[in-house]
Every structure is written in C-alpha cells, then in structure tokens.
Amino acid sequence: MGEVMNKLTKSVLAAAALATALGGIASPAFAQRDPAYASARAAGQVGERMDGYLGIVVAETPALRRIVNDINIKRRAVYSERAKATNATIEEYALTAGCQAILATAVGEKYQAPDGNWQTRTSAAPLRDPRCP
C-alpha cells in the first residue's frame, strides 16, 4: 500500500508541478487576464487556500465572491481532469495543487497557513500543510 501511495503522490506532484509551470494552478492564464482578480490578489483581498482553491481574506463582497467562485469553478474542472489522468482523487490533486500554489505566492500575497489563519507571504518560505509533498 505504501508503494502505491508513493507512486500516486509522485504522479500527482509531477502533474501539479507541470501545471504550475504552465500557469495552470497558482496563477491560471484565465485569472491573469482578469484585472479584478489581479487587483484583489495584490490588495490582499483574496489568497491561496491549503485545499487548492482561492479564498476571500477580507469582508466578503458580491464582486469578490464572483471572482473567487469563477476561479474556483475553473480550478475544480482542471483538478478533476488532471486527477483522473493521475489516478488521484480531486481532493488529493487539489491539496497538492494548493501546496504548489502557496509555494508560488509572491511576497505580500496572502495564503492560508496550516492552522487556517491567513498569512502574508514574506521572503521566508511559507508555512505549509505537513501533508504537502
């Protein structure tokens, strides 16, 4: 069983790393073209969650909810497709993607720490979930 999980983790991690390198997880191409998303991210209104999805950091507004929902729906579709290709569950793939997205945050951007609190990325390595590969 351990060998199977090790292969699965390596497969999911490789797929997530490839997707991140291609801009598919941490900063999806569709999100990069949305100035409202870029503005909300730069302002610390949204951040990367540990589960691979975008979260709202500040008081929710309808505009922020629309941005986050749109991106998360698209991420889930990508995760679903890639999870099938790597024989992983969506949740496993999303967690690995979340680990990669948090690593890819820039200084000043928000991310969710393992305790669930929002942190601002500094020049130090971000706090990550112990399940991260």
Residue pairs with C-beta under 8 A, 6 or more apart in sequence:
8 86
8 87
8 88
8 92
9 96
9 133
10 133
11 86
11 87
11 88
12 83
12 86
12 88
12 92
12 93
12 96
12 133
13 96
13 133
14 86
15 82
15 85
15 86
15 93
16 25
16 82
16 93
16 96
16 97
16 99
16 100
17 100
18 24
19 25
19 78
19 82
19 97
19 100
20 26
20 97
20 100
20 101
20 104
23 29
23 32
24 78
25 52
25 75
25 78
25 97
25 100
25 101
25 104
26 48
26 100
26 101
26 103
26 104
26 105
27 104
28 71
28 74
28 75
28 78
30 71
30 74
31 37
31 38
31 71
31 74
32 38
34 67
36 63
36 67
37 46
37 67
37 71
40 46
40 64
40 67
41 47
41 109
41 110
42 108
42 109
44 57
44 58
44 108
44 109
44 110
44 120
45 56
45 57
45 58
45 64
46 54
46 55
46 56
46 57
46 64
46 67
46 68
46 110
47 54
47 55
47 57
47 105
47 109
47 110
47 111
47 112
47 118
48 54
48 55
48 98
48 101
48 102
48 105
48 109
48 110
48 111
48 112
49 55
49 98
49 111
49 112
50 95
50 98
50 99
50 102
50 112
50 113
50 114
50 128
50 129
51 91
51 94
51 95
51 98
52 75
52 79
52 93
52 94
52 95
52 96
52 97
52 98
52 101
53 72
53 75
53 76
53 94
53 98
54 67
54 68
54 71
54 72
54 75
55 68
55 112
55 118
56 64
56 65
56 68
57 110
57 118
58 64
75 94
75 97
76 90
76 94
79 90
79 93
79 94
79 97
80 90
82 93
83 89
83 90
83 92
83 93
83 94
86 93
88 96
95 129
95 131
95 132
96 132
96 133
98 129
99 128
99 129
99 131
99 132
99 133
101 111
102 111
102 112
102 126
102 128
103 125
103 126
103 128
105 111
105 121
105 126
106 121
107 121
107 122
107 123
108 120
108 121
109 120
109 121
110 118
110 119
110 120
110 121
111 118
111 119
111 121
111 126
112 118
112 119
113 119
113 126
113 127
114 127
114 128
114 129
114 130
119 126
119 127
